[in-house]
Amino acid sequence: MDQVMRDNVTEYPSTINVLKRFNLFPEVVVGAFFRAFTAVSDQLKIRTKECWTVNRGNGLPPVLSCEGIGDPMYFYVHSVFFLHGILMALVFLLGSFISQSVWGGLLSVLCFFYNHGEATRVQWTPPLRESFSFPLHTLQMLVVTLALSVSRPGRSFVCWIALTTIMFMLPWQFAQFSLATQTLSLIACYMLKAIDSTKFKAILYGQVIGLAVSFVLLFGNLMLLTSLFSCVLVGAFVIVFAEPVLNKLNQIVQWIVQGILLVLSIVGVKKLVGLVLGVADDAHIFDILRSKFGDYRNFHTMLYTCAKEFDFLELETYGKLSKSLLLPLVALVVLVISAEIMRSLVARLRGQSTTKKEDEQAETSELTEQAPVIYHLFQLAAYTVMAVAIMRLKLFWTPQLCVMASLICSKKYFGWLHARCFSKAVLVLVIAAAMSIGGWQNLKEQFAIFGEYSNVPLEQLVEWVNTNTPREAVFAGSMPTMANLKLSTERAIVNHPHYEDEGLRARTMEVYSVFSRKPVSEVHAKLKAMGVQFVIIEDNWCRSRPSPGCGMADIWDVEDPANRHRKTSACVEMAEKPEPYFRRVFKNQAYDVFAIVVDPMAPPPQQAPPQQKQETPPPPPQQKQETVLPQQKQETPPPQQKQETPPPQQKQVTPPPPPQQKQETPQQTVPPQQKQQATPPQQTVPPQQKQETPPPQQKQQPPPPPQTPPPQQKQETPPPQQKQQPPPPQQKQETPPPQPKQQTPPPQQKQETLPPQQKQQTPPLQQKQVTPPPQQNQQTPPPPQQKQPPPA
């Protein structure tokens, strides 16, 4: 819990409270239940999971696969599915209650199953916040519906509304918008006199208590205070407390005044609280609405509107809902109920105009009886607007359609139809049979979905990060990739998909500058200022364009017109030539990882690491190369022989690795004992140590001479090279001029391959020497280097 409440990895370098920011109370509860479950099952020795190794082939390593509720992932997913099993029970209860018929509840559940693909996303992404919150939302709606059917809700209803509101708000930051539509629907019922002020205030008190407790449990999340829900609550209380004055007005004028008061209260409170607290976390939501119904555009709104989930409701959805007859059935229900409500309203207005109080009271009581249905009708209207504007919100709309479909079984509205169909049961069976034509096809499509998740490029990326970067490394990249990286590697990241926070939106915009047309130097400065060490770029994010104007570079053109004239984006330039600001450290078919150069103006020390690698592997094959002593003759400089005295060679035997790194350049020194005046390329550092003892060199002469690469390494090993490390001119002696000298000695036949070796002595080829096969042979006998292990 301390790591959860003080997390400095998710938004490096900031420390955040994850419970406050991400609404992770469901995971805390599920984790506590899992610990208790595993403790009990272990104590009782109950087997709760089975594991086996899966060989995936295609060059992929085997993986361990586990099934059973004892596995954390299975326990988590089963918990989500259990909640949605409860959701089906709640849909049945809600449909049965508003239709006053069990057949209505059964029809609602049937509609939900026949349109399951359009009603929820839990089958695709169980960890979504809505997967936990929506069942609790349905429970809260059921409690409010029960309160509307009671003449005077008591404190028990207030407590239940408050409790269910808390349960709905804690798992999901978007719950405030749904609750705002609920309060607006209740205000509409109140304005129509379907509910009185006493009942309305009881429900409002429950909502206010729920909001206050949620604010405390979320550690003072200021977004709740500036939310649309809190502003609508203030407007509702203004209307209720102004009732004594408003009742003196004509009904039409009263509605106009109430509407004006509501709008002014919502806008005024929203602006005032946001200005005082300095919070604008949900400002992007209103910007999205502006962009959908106007010409307003900015970076953040285009990220949303270019995504399919936030586009307008697609025509395919209307077709699927129509094939299952859900949409036509609900359209019929809405028309009939609306006509009945309008009749009651007109009658009440006529009674008010003719001063017939008895008729007015009779019509008002009739509307009061219909309060639950009127509330759900307005709720359906709100969810319809939300779904049409943002396709992702159809998860509210489709379940509400299923609940409203149950009213076809209501005796009050469709009693005339029941009489013609002999009974309510016959009507339901006929409707169910007609729905099954298209609904069963939808179910078969859902049941036919099989498969497994496989993302080899992402797996390669995660493995590379785990094995090649320190635990303190800081990464930046696209929001989905950063979420996966944080989960799988526990490395620090600077941005993630929780876009409801104003500060994080600014962070993400800075990171996404890699996809803009800004100069690479400017992008480098932004990332460096954020403390980023590695940036991950996906090719499809950099180069793809899902639709016209929706490429990342196109989105940035709206925000950064000054660089619109540049033809290529920064990520493309980085892929082609990352230096000097970046350095590519990993690449596969989907991802490029670039290390950020701290000081781009400093000389790049890129050749140093390969030289170290060349020094370490060559020592074992040095023993084999003793036969190629004439190669040392290639290095004509006699002063080198003086430096290569046998006693210092023995001293060099003990610390071979450190001198090897330093001796890469001065490899030309050769001990005079072997008469080889010239030393081969930089690989000679390790063999020098072996050459320190002349007797072992004689043992190396019997092995076959064709092993040309090892002699190069022997020439690298001469101990005197350490003495020669200070004099750089020895490297010049290693240059190709001594190569022709190699041709003169008789043993040159064995050393015929050495001329290319001398070519390797050049610094660029030294890096290539790291890879040669002889190095692998050298890995087996590193400890007995001085004892001359057997040739590879």
N, C-alpha and C positions, 0 to 999 in steps of 0.2 A: 504493500500500500504506500510505503514511503516513496518507492520508485515511481509509482503511478501519480502521486500528488506532487512530486518534485522531479519532473522529467526534463533533462537538458539535452536529450538526444533527438527528440522529434522535431524541434524547431531550434536547432543549434544557431547561435550560442544562448538563446533565451531559455529560461527555466519556466515551464508551464505546469499547471494542474490539469492532468488528462481528464479527470472526472468532470471538471468544470468545462473544459473545452469540447470534449468529444462525446459527452453523454454515455459514458461506459458503465453505467450502473447495471445493465443487464449482464455484462460480462463478469462483473464482480459477484453478482448473485449466482450465476451459472458456475463460476469457478469455485465458490464456496460449496455448492451442492456437489460438484464433482469431487472435491477433496473428501467430503463426508462419504460419498458413495464408494470411492476407492478404499477408504479406511475400513468401512464395513465389509466390503467384498473381500479384502485381503484378510481381515480377521476371520471371516467365515470360510476362507479358502474357496471362494466362488470364482470360476473362470469367466471372465467378462470380455475377453477378446482373443482373437487368433491372428498370428502374424506369420508371414512367409516371405521368402526372397523372390523377387520377380526379375528374371533376366530379360531385359528389354531388347537386346540385340542392337544392330546398326551402330556398333561402336560405343553404345551408351553403357555406363556402369550399372550394375544391378541395384535395385532399391528394395527397401523393406516396406512391405504393405501390411497393414493391420485392419481388421474389421471387428466390430463389436462395440458395445456401449462403454466398455472400459477404455477405449481409445479417446483422447481428448477431443479430436475433431468429430468423431461420431457422437459423443455425448453433447457437444455443442449443437450440432445439426439436429439431433433428435429433440433437443430442448426447443429449438425454433419450430420444428414440425409439431411438437406437442401443443405449443401455443396456437398454431393455426388449426389444430384439431378442436381446440376450445373455441376458435373463431367460428367454426361451423355450427357449434352449439349455440353461440350467441346470435348468429344470423337466423337460426331457426326460432329462437325465443323472440327476437325482435320482429320477425315476420309474423309470427303467431299472435303477438300482442297487438300490433297495429291493425291487423286484419280480423282479430277476434276469432281466429280459426286455426286449428292445427294444420289443415290442408294448406293454408297460406304459408306457414313455416316450412312445410315440406317443399312447396313450390319454390320458395326462396333458395333453399339449399340446392335443389336441382338446377336452378338457373346459375348458381355459383359454379357448380361442377361443369356444366355445359359450356361455360365461358371462363374457365379457369385461367387460360392463357392471357386473357385481357383483364383479369381481376386482381392478379398478384404477380410478383416477381420472386417469390420465395423459393420456387423450384430452381431458379437460376443463381441467385445470390442470397443465400440465407443470412449472411452477416449484416445485411442492410439494417439501418436503424428502424425503418418502417416494418421490417419483419417482426420486431419485438413490439413495436408501438401500436400497429394497426389493430390487433386483437383487443388491446386495452382501450383503444379509441371506440371500438364497437361496444365494449362494456360500458364506457362512459355515456355513450348515446342511449343505451338501454336504460340506464339510471335516470337520465334526463327525461326520457319518454315516460317512464313511470311517474316521475314527479309532475309532469304535465297532466297526467290523468287523475291526479289527486286534487281535491278541492283546496286543501290547505296543507302543503308539505311542511312537515315539522323539522326538528333539528336533525333527526336521523337522515332525512333526505339531504340536508345540507352537508352532513358529514360524509355521506356516500358520494355525493357529487365532488366534494373536495378531494376525497381519497382517490377516486378514479381519475380525476383531473391530474393529480400528482403522478399517478402511475403512467398516464399517457404522456406527460411532458418530460419526465426524466429520461426516457430512452431516445428521444428524437427532438432535435432542435427545430424541426419544421412543424411540430405540433401546435405552436402558437398560431400559425396561419389557419389551420383547421378549426381551432377553438375560436378564432376571430369570426369565421364564417358561421359557427354555431351561435355565437352571441348575436350576430346580425340577424340570423333567422329567428331567434327568440324576440329581438326587437320588433321584427315585422309582425310576429304573432301578437305582441303587446299592442302595437299600433292598430291592428285589426280587432282589438278587444277579444281575441281568442283566449288570452290569459290576463288576469288582473295583476295589479301592482304587487300584491302580497306574494303571489306565486312567482312572479318575475324576480322580485328582490331575493327570495329564498334561493333561487338558482344562481343569481349573481353573487350572493354571499359565498356559496360553495365554490364558484369559479375563482373569486378573489382569494379565498383561503388557499385553494390549490396553487394559484400563482405565487402567493407569498411563500408558502412552504417550499415550492420548487426553487424559488430564488435562493432560499437559505441552503437547501440541500445541494444546489449547484454552485455553492461557495460564492454567492453574490454575483452571478452572471448578469452583467448589466444589459445584455441583449434582451432579457426578459422584460426589463423595465421600459425599454424603448420599443418593444415589440408592438405590432398592430393589435394583438390581443389585449394588452393592457390599455391601449388608447381607446379601443372600442368599449371596454368595460367602463372607462370614465365617461364616455358619451352616453352609455346606457343609464348610468346613475343620474346624469344630468337630466335626461328625459323623464326618468321616474320621479325625481324630486320636484320637477316642474309640473307634475300632473295637476295639482290644484289650480294652477293658473291656466294651463292648456285646456282643461275641461270646459272652460267658459267660452271657448272658441267653437266655431262651426267645425264639423268633422273634416271637411276638405282642408280648411285653413289649418286645422290642428295637425294634419299630416304634413303639410308644407313646413310649418314651424318646427315640428319634430325632426324632419329631415335636415333642415338648416342647422339646428342645434347639434345634431349628430355629426354632420360633416365638419362643422367648425370645431367641435370638441376633439375629434380624431386628429385633424390636421394641426390644431393648435397644440395639443398635448404632445404629439409626435415631434413637432419642431422644437418646442420648449424643452422637453426632457432630453432630446438629443443634443441640444445646444448646451444645456447645463452640465450634463454628464460627459459630453464630448464623445459620444458613441454613435457610430454609423455602420454597425456590422451588417444590418439587413438592407442597407441602401441599394445594394446591387439588385435586390428583388424588384424594387420599384423601377430601377433603370431597365431591367429586362422587360417589364410591362410597357414602359415608354418606347423601347425599341421595337416591340411587337406591333404596337398600334400607332407608331409614328416613325420619324426618320432619325431618331436619336441613336447614336452608335458610339461605343468606346471599346477599349480592349476587353474589359470584363464581360460586357453584354454579348460581344461577338463570340467569346469562348462558349457561352451558353447557347446562343441562338444557332450557332453552326453545328451543335451537337444534335443528333436525331432525337434524343430523349426530350429536348426542350423546344422542339419544333411544334407547330400546330398539329392537332390530332389528325392523323392520316386517314384517308378514305377507306383503307383496308379495315380499320377498326369498325367503322360503321357497317361495312359489309359482313364481317364476322358476327357482330351483334344482331344483325338483321336476319342472317341465316338461321340462327338459333331462336328467332322470334322474340328475343328479349326486348329489343328496341321497339318493335311494333306493339308489343303487349304493354310496355310501360307508357308508350305514347297514348294508347287508349285509356289507361288508368289516369294519367295526368289530365287528359281532356275532360273526363267525367268528373274527377274531383274538383278541378278548377271551375267547371260549370256549377257544381253544387255550392262551392264557396262564394262564387260571384252572386248566385241567387240569394244566398243568405245576407251578403253585404248590401245588395240592392234593397232587399226587404227592410233591413235595419235603417238604411239611409232614408227610405220612404217613411218609415215609422217615425224617424226623428224629425223629418220635415213636416209631417202632419200632426206632430205632438202626440202620437199614440204611444204612450210609454209602455203599455202592455205588449204591443207588437215588437217594440224595440228590445225589451227585456227578453222576450221569447227568442228572437233571432240571435241575441247575444249569448244566451245559454246554449243555443244550438252550435254556435261557433266554438264555445268553450268545450263542448263535448268532442269537437273535431280537432282540438288543439294538437294532440300527438300527430295526426295526419297532416295538419297544416304545417307543423314544424318540419316534418320530413319532406314535405313538398318544397318548402323554401331551401332546405338543406340540399335537396337534389338540384335545384336551380343553381345554387352556389358552386356545387361540385361540377356541374356541367360547364359553367363558365371557366373554371380552373382547368378542366381536362381539355377543353377545346383550345385554350390558350397555350397550355404546356402539356404535351402528350404524356409525360411521365406521371402526371397527377390523375391519370385515368384509374389508378388504383383506388382512389376515393369514389370515383364516379360509378364504375361497374358494380361494386358491391352495393352501392346505394340503389342502383337500378334493380338489383336482385331483391332487395328489401321492398321496394315499391311495387314490384310485380306481385307480391303476396296480396295486395289490396284487391286483386281480381276475385278473391274469395271473400271479400267483405260483403256482408248482407246489406249494410247501409247503402253502399254505392252500387252494387251489382246484384241485388236481390232479384230484380226482374230477369237477369240473365240466368240465375240459378233455377228459377221456376221453369224457364224454357228448356233447360238441360236436365230436367227431372231432379237433379240434386247437385250439390256442390262437389261431391266426390267425382261424379261423372264429368263435370266441367274440368276439374283438375286433371283427370286422366286423359281427356281429349287434348288439353293444352300440352301436357307432358309428352304425349305421342307425337304431336306436331313439332314440338321443340326437339325431339330426339333425332329428327332427320338431319338437321344441321349440327345439333349439339353433340351427337355421338361421333360425328366426323371430327369435331374439335377435340373430343376426348381421345380418339385414336391417334391424332397427331401428337398429343401430349404423351401418350403411352409409348409411341414409336421412337421417342427421343432416347437414344442410348449413345454412349461414348465415354471417352476418358479425356482428361485434360493433359495436354502435352505441349510444352513450350521449351524446346531444346535451347534456343538462343538465350532465353532468360535464365535457364538452368546453368548454362555455361558462364553467364555473367555473374550469377550468384556464387558459383564455385570459385571463379577468379577473385572476386572481392574477398571471399573468406580466406583464401590462401595467400593472396599477394598484397593485401593492404593491412595496415595496423588497425587495432580496435578503435583508435582515436580518429580514424580518417573521417572526413566530412565530405558528403556527396550532394550534388544538385542535379536536377533533371526534370523530366515530365512528372506530373503529379501521380499518375498510376504506377509508374516505375519506382518512384521514391517510396510509395506505400509498400510495394513488394520487397524492395531492398531493406527497408527498416524491419519488416517482419522476418525476413529470412537471414539477414546478416547482423542485425542489431547495430549497424553503423549509424553515425549521426547524419541527419539530413536537414536541409534548410527549408524545404517546402513539402507539402503533402496535399491530398485532395479535399481537406476540410476548408471549403472556400467561403464559409459564412463569416470568417473573421477578417476584419478590415486590414489588420497588419499582415496577415498571411497573404491576402490578395496582393498587397504591395510587394511582398517577398517573391511571390510567384511571377509577378510581372518583371521583376529584375532578373530572375533566372531565365525566363523565356526570352530575354533579349538575345540569347544565342540563336533564336530563330528569326530575328529581325535583320534588317539590312544595315545595321549599325557597323562601324569599323570593328575589327576584331580586337584592336587595342582598347576600345571603350568597353566591349563586353568583358574583356579580361579584367579591367579595373573594377567593374561592378561585382564580378564574382569574387575577386580577391578581397574586396571590402567586406563581403559577407562572411569571410573566413572559409570559403569553399576550397577544397584541395583537389577534388576530382569532379568532373562534369560528365554526365552520361547523355549522349545524343542518339536518338533513334532516327533511323533513315526515313521511316514513313512520316514522322513528325516534321522532319526537315524539308522533304522534297514533295510530299503528296499534297493534293488539293481535293478534298472530298467533294466539294461543290464550288462553283464560281464565287470568288471572293472570300473563301473560307480556308485558304492555305494560311499557315502561320505567318508567312511573310506578308500576305494580304491583310491579315488582321493587324499586324504591326504598322502597315502603311497608314491605317486610320489614326493610330496614336503617334506615329513618328513620320510626318510628311516630309521633314527635312532630308531624310535619307531615302526617299522614295525613288530618286533618280538612280540609285545604285542597282546594278543588274542582279547581283548574287547576294544571298543572305550570308550572315556570319557563319552559320553552321556548315554551309557548303565550302566556304573559304577555309575553315578549320579542317575539314575533311581532306582538302587538296593540299594544304600547306599549313600545318598547325604551328610551326616554329615562327617566331621565337617566343610567342606568348603561351603556347600550349605544347604539350608533348603527348603523343598517342601512346598509350600503355596497353590497350586491349582493343580488339576488333573481332567481330564475327558478322554473320550475315544480317543482323538486325541492330546491333549496338556498337557504338564507338565510345571508348572511355578515354578522356584526355586529362592528364595531370596539369595543373595550373603552375606555370613557372613563376616562382616568387619574384625573381629579378630578371626580366627578359633582356636587359641590356648587358648582363654579365656574360662572359664567354661560356658557351655550353660545355660542361664537363661530361659529355656523353661517352668519350672514348675510355674514360677511366674504368667504368665497371667491366667492359669486355676485357681489358688488360688483366684485371684481377682474375677473371675466369680462366684466361689462358695460362696464368702462372700456376694455378692450383692443380689442374689435371695432368700436365705433362710429366711430373716426376716419375711415375712407375715405368714408363717405357724407356727411360734413360739407360737402363741397364742393357737393353738390346742394341742401343746405338753405339756402344763402345767400339764396335767393329768399324764404324764409319769415321774413325779418328782422322782420316785424311781430310774430311770436310773442315775440320778445325784449321787445317793448313790453308784453307781458303782465306782465312783472315790473316793477312800478311803482317799486320802491325806487330813487331817484336816486343814493343814495350808492354803489350798486354801479357806476354808470356812471363815477363818479370813480375808482374802483379799476381800471377797465378802461382803462387808458391804452395807446395803441398801442405805445410802446416796450417795456413789459414783455411785451406779447404776442409780440413778436419773440423776446424771451429765452425765452419759453415754447415757442417752436417747436422748439427743439432737444431738450428733454426731455419730449415729450408723455406717454409712458407713465407715468412716476412720478407726475406731478401728477394724472393722470386718476384714479388710485386714490384719492387724497386728496380730489379735487374732486367725488366722487360726490354728497356731501351739499350743498355750496354751489354748485349749478349755476345760480343765478339771475343771476349777474353777466353783464352784457352790455356790450360796448364802445359808447360814445356815438356812434361814427362811423356806426353803422348805425341810430341812433335807436330801436333796440329796447331799451326800458328793462327789459323783463322777460325773464328767462331760462327756458327750458323745463326739463324734468325732469333727473334726474341724468345722463342720456345726453349732456348738453351739454358734458361735459369735453373730449372730443376735438375737436368743432367749434370750440371757442374758439381753438385754435391756428390753425385755418384762417382764422378771422375776423380774426386779427391783421393780415393784409394786406387792406385794403379792396378793392384792384383785383380780387383773385381772387373776392371776394364778388360783384362785378358779373358776373363770368363765370358764377357759379353762378345768377344770376337768369335768364339765358336758358333753362336747362334747364326741363323741364316742372314746374310747381308741384305736380302731384298727388302727388309723392313726399313724403308727409307724414312717414313715419318718419325720413328723413334729416334734416329740419329739427330734429327733436328732438335728434339727435346733434350738430348744429351748435351748438345752444344749449348743449350740454354742453361744447363745446370752448372757450368764451371763455377766453382766457388770464387775464383778471383773476380767474377763479375760484380760481386758486392763491392769490392774495392774500386771497380771501374764505374760503379753507379755515379759517383760524382762527375767523372769525365764524360760528357755527352758525345765527344767526337768519336767514341767507340761505335756508336750507332752508325755513324757515317761509314765506318769500315764494314758494317754489315750490308752495305748497299751492294747492288749487283756487280760492281767492279771486281770484288774478290771471287765472283762466280767463275770466271774463266780459270782462275787458279785451281778450282776444284777439278777441272778437266785434266790437268797435268798429272796428278799423283795416280799411281797404279790402282789404288783401291777406289778410284773414282768410279770404276765400273759398278761397284756396289752403290756408289753415291750418285749414280747418274740421275736419280730423281731429285738430288739436292738442288740443282739450279732452280727448279720451281720453289724449293723451300726458301732459298734466298729471296725469291720474289715475295714470299710471304713475310719476309723480315720488314717489309715496309709497313708503316703504321696502319693503313687501311686494311692490309691483309692480316694483320695481327688479330683483328676481330674474327676473321674467318678461321683462324687457327683454333679458336675455341671449340668449334664444332667437329674437327676431324675425328675419325674413328679411333686413332691411337689414344686419344684422351680417355675414351671409355675403357681401353685396356689398362690405362694407368690407374683407374679407380680401384681395381682389385688389389694391387700390391702397394698402397701408399705407405704403410708403416715401414716395410723393409726396404725403403728406397736405397739406403746406403749398402744394403746387403745384396743388391742386385737380384731382384725376384726374377722368376723365369720369364722369358719373352712371351708376349701375348701372341 
